Amino acid sequence: MYENFGRASLADICDDWVIFRNLEPVDKRVPGLKQSFYDMELRSEQIPRKQDRDYAKAAVWFVNKIQQVRGVRTPVGELLFLGDTLFNDGQAFINMIDVSGWRGACFIGAERLDQAPATHVEQATISIANRWSALVDWLHSLKALGFQLDANTAVVIDIDKTAIGAKGRNDKVIDRARLAGIYRTMNAVLGDDFDQTRYEEHYNELNRARYHLLTADNQDYLAYICMVLNTGIISIDEIVREVESKSLDNFEQFIRWVDSRMMINPTAGEFLREVHEAVNGSVRIGDPTPFKRFRRQEFISTMEHMGNMPDTASVQELLENEITITEEVYQLALWLKERQCEILCLSDKPDEASRPHARVSPDLAPLHRAQTHRVGVDVRAALRNE
């Protein structure tokens, strides 16, 4: 069913038109949030999350600026959005359409081979499919509806579990790389006192919807909370009790709790205090990626899982051990790029987990330029018929 199409990078489809969580474009011909938040009609340079309306304002501004830099006089009038989650990607798409007034369509994919192939439509413009190869049928429907699919069209592609590590097919390798980054960080901070088994138990318990008021579904928050639990200065039973009683309902409150426990526990390690102060400082200024030490290790682990398998590896071995490019997304993006569509990879993935750090990982390529295998279903013949 799946094939190995050789090696490539995301830059083949998007060049340097890539924007990660900090909303600072990789291609510096377009200024970022810090410099242009006023032009974006935002209240401050604080970084919004992907489902926020302010994020959509910034994204629409970026799309229009990129169109200018590309030298395309035709204004953007159509938006295609490819993602893997209805909550984040679907909401970002809805907000962008609302902000811009463009015509648009969104594809949300997740491979579910235990189900018969199916696509259903949400809110008239969002197609949710259980096969990534359904992208071709989606494109056919757009043409039937009169979408131009040319220089007037902007195509926004999510990265994690969409362009790479296809959800339902290859996404577990992305999760494994993140956990490897967490464990490296914990070993560096806690040393021999790090209890990986206990950490995994706490992580699995707290990585659930019932704790989202505390964790905000933010992996930085979750990793930090589990690190604190590993030290024993706060217990999982205490957290569960406080959450159930609604006495603990946000991460800032947890930070203050750790402050008070560390004051009465002077034996807490130096590295733990250092990490705590760094996280606390980032939270105070509204940085959604406060646990930067962990994210930098996640980047290294991610790069270790891209292009790491030999070309002779079987497709199954690639999907189990390497973060691969989703071939159907890759082929569709190349087809759209040939028609002069604007291609932008837009991701809520932290910059620290996506780009090398001058001190920690200076010799690594950024995520979008890392060579890795392309795996999926060949849809080129169907695209040629469009």
ChimeraX attribute file (.defattr): number of C-alpha atoms within 10 A of each C-alpha:
attribute: neighborCount
match mode: 1-to-1
recipient: residues
	/A:1	6
	/A:2	12
	/A:3	14
	/A:4	21
	/A:5	16
	/A:6	13
	/A:7	15
	/A:8	19
	/A:9	22
	/A:10	22
	/A:11	16
	/A:12	14
	/A:13	24
	/A:14	21
	/A:15	16
	/A:16	18
	/A:17	22
	/A:18	24
	/A:19	24
	/A:20	21
	/A:21	22
	/A:22	23
	/A:23	24
	/A:24	19
	/A:25	20
	/A:26	19
	/A:27	14
	/A:28	10
	/A:29	11
	/A:30	16
	/A:31	16
	/A:32	20
	/A:33	20
	/A:34	14
	/A:35	11
	/A:36	17
	/A:37	20
	/A:38	12
	/A:39	11
	/A:40	20
	/A:41	12
	/A:42	17
	/A:43	9
	/A:44	13
	/A:45	16
	/A:46	16
	/A:47	20
	/A:48	21
	/A:49	16
	/A:50	23
	/A:51	19
	/A:52	14
	/A:53	19
	/A:54	23
	/A:55	21
	/A:56	25
	/A:57	22
	/A:58	23
	/A:59	25
	/A:60	22
	/A:61	19
	/A:62	23
	/A:63	22
	/A:64	16
	/A:65	14
	/A:66	21
	/A:67	21
	/A:68	15
	/A:69	11
	/A:70	11
	/A:71	8
	/A:72	14
	/A:73	11
	/A:74	12
	/A:75	14
	/A:76	22
	/A:77	16
	/A:78	22
	/A:79	26
	/A:80	22
	/A:81	24
	/A:82	26
	/A:83	28
	/A:84	26
	/A:85	18
	/A:86	19
	/A:87	10
	/A:88	16
	/A:89	25
	/A:90	26
	/A:91	18
	/A:92	25
	/A:93	28
	/A:94	20
	/A:95	22
	/A:96	24
	/A:97	19
	/A:98	14
	/A:99	17
	/A:100	18
	/A:101	12
	/A:102	16
	/A:103	15
	/A:104	21
	/A:105	23
	/A:106	26
	/A:107	27
	/A:108	24
	/A:109	26
	/A:110	20
	/A:111	19
	/A:112	16
	/A:113	11
	/A:114	7
	/A:115	9
	/A:116	9
	/A:117	14
	/A:118	11
	/A:119	16
	/A:120	10
	/A:121	13
	/A:122	11
	/A:123	7
	/A:124	9
	/A:125	15
	/A:126	21
	/A:127	21
	/A:128	24
	/A:129	22
	/A:130	21
	/A:131	23
	/A:132	27
	/A:133	21
	/A:134	21
	/A:135	21
	/A:136	19
	/A:137	13
	/A:138	18
	/A:139	19
	/A:140	16
	/A:141	12
	/A:142	16
	/A:143	13
	/A:144	9
	/A:145	9
	/A:146	8
	/A:147	20
	/A:148	14
	/A:149	22
	/A:150	17
	/A:151	21
	/A:152	20
	/A:153	28
	/A:154	29
	/A:155	24
	/A:156	25
	/A:157	24
	/A:158	24
	/A:159	26
	/A:160	20
	/A:161	26
	/A:162	25
	/A:163	24
	/A:164	27
	/A:165	24
	/A:166	31
	/A:167	25
	/A:168	17
	/A:169	21
	/A:170	25
	/A:171	21
	/A:172	19
	/A:173	23
	/A:174	25
	/A:175	16
	/A:176	17
	/A:177	24
	/A:178	21
	/A:179	19
	/A:180	19
	/A:181	22
	/A:182	25
	/A:183	22
	/A:184	16
	/A:185	21
	/A:186	25
	/A:187	14
	/A:188	14
	/A:189	20
	/A:190	18
	/A:191	12
	/A:192	9
	/A:193	11
	/A:194	17
	/A:195	16
	/A:196	13
	/A:197	10
	/A:198	13
	/A:199	21
	/A:200	14
	/A:201	12
	/A:202	20
	/A:203	18
	/A:204	11
	/A:205	15
	/A:206	22
	/A:207	16
	/A:208	11
	/A:209	12
	/A:210	12
	/A:211	20
	/A:212	16
	/A:213	14
	/A:214	22
	/A:215	24
	/A:216	15
	/A:217	15
	/A:218	15
	/A:219	20
	/A:220	21
	/A:221	23
	/A:222	22
	/A:223	25
	/A:224	21
	/A:225	24
	/A:226	23
	/A:227	23
	/A:228	19
	/A:229	20
	/A:230	22
	/A:231	16
	/A:232	10
	/A:233	13
	/A:234	17
	/A:235	14
	/A:236	18
	/A:237	10
	/A:238	12
	/A:239	19
	/A:240	15
	/A:241	12
	/A:242	13
	/A:243	17
	/A:244	13
	/A:245	10
	/A:246	11
	/A:247	11
	/A:248	20
	/A:249	18
	/A:250	16
	/A:251	19
	/A:252	16
	/A:253	13
	/A:254	17
	/A:255	19
	/A:256	12
	/A:257	13
	/A:258	16
	/A:259	16
	/A:260	11
	/A:261	14
	/A:262	18
	/A:263	10
	/A:264	10
	/A:265	11
	/A:266	10
	/A:267	8
	/A:268	15
	/A:269	13
	/A:270	12
	/A:271	13
	/A:272	18
	/A:273	15
	/A:274	12
	/A:275	18
	/A:276	20
	/A:277	14
	/A:278	15
	/A:279	21
	/A:280	18
	/A:281	13
	/A:282	16
	/A:283	18
	/A:284	10
	/A:285	10
	/A:286	13
	/A:287	16
	/A:288	19
	/A:289	24
	/A:290	24
	/A:291	24
	/A:292	18
	/A:293	23
	/A:294	26
	/A:295	25
	/A:296	24
	/A:297	24
	/A:298	27
	/A:299	28
	/A:300	22
	/A:301	21
	/A:302	24
	/A:303	25
	/A:304	15
	/A:305	20
	/A:306	25
	/A:307	22
	/A:308	15
	/A:309	17
	/A:310	10
	/A:311	15
	/A:312	9
	/A:313	11
	/A:314	13
	/A:315	18
	/A:316	14
	/A:317	12
	/A:318	26
	/A:319	23
	/A:320	15
	/A:321	19
	/A:322	26
	/A:323	33
	/A:324	32
	/A:325	30
	/A:326	26
	/A:327	25
	/A:328	24
	/A:329	24
	/A:330	23
	/A:331	20
	/A:332	19
	/A:333	23
	/A:334	17
	/A:335	18
	/A:336	21
	/A:337	21
	/A:338	13
	/A:339	15
	/A:340	17
	/A:341	24
	/A:342	29
	/A:343	25
	/A:344	24
	/A:345	23
	/A:346	25
	/A:347	22
	/A:348	19
	/A:349	18
	/A:350	20
	/A:351	24
	/A:352	21
	/A:353	27
	/A:354	22
	/A:355	22
	/A:356	20
	/A:357	17
	/A:358	9
	/A:359	7
	/A:360	13
	/A:361	14
	/A:362	11
	/A:363	10
	/A:364	17
	/A:365	14
	/A:366	17
	/A:367	21
	/A:368	24
	/A:369	16
	/A:370	16
	/A:371	20
	/A:372	24
	/A:373	27
	/A:374	25
	/A:375	28
	/A:376	25
	/A:377	19
	/A:378	17
	/A:379	17
	/A:380	14
	/A:381	8
	/A:382	11
	/A:383	17
	/A:384	8
	/A:385	7
	/A:386	10
